[in-house]
Amino acid sequence: MPYIDATVMAVPTVRKDAWLAHAREVEPIIMETGAIGVVDAWGDDVPEGKVTDFRRAVQAKADETIVLGWIIWPDKATRDAGWEILMRDERLNALDPPFDGKRMIFGGFQVVGED
């Protein structure tokens, strides 16, 4: 059963090109470890909620855009092994992400339905 890692982050809107370059640099490294897909999405219709919302979840500032990302793995075992490799990868460790990683939220999800 496929497994998904998902992220939500706030990226300074003026750094969109830097974020896109960062995403393009990271994607092939992730794919080397067994992922079967990587999706990055730049928010363009992310409303503020009455109780909670994406912006509050990552403490986004007025000049930041909400960004989603997810990695599709063939299964959780491949994901776990892949992340062990990624955490030691010098190429990733050398990168300077164009966002505040302390405000990024992330999690792993079992796929329970798929059309």
CORWOTA-V653547 format. One line per field, one symbol per residue. burial: + if it has 24 or more other ideal C-beta (glycine too) atoms within 12 Angstrom, else -. A space follows every 50 residues. Layout:
# CORWOTA-V653547
burial->???
This chain:
# CORWOTA-V653547
burial->-++++++++++---+---+--++--++-++--+++--+-+-++------- ---++--+-+---++++++++++----++--++--+-----+----+++- --+++----------
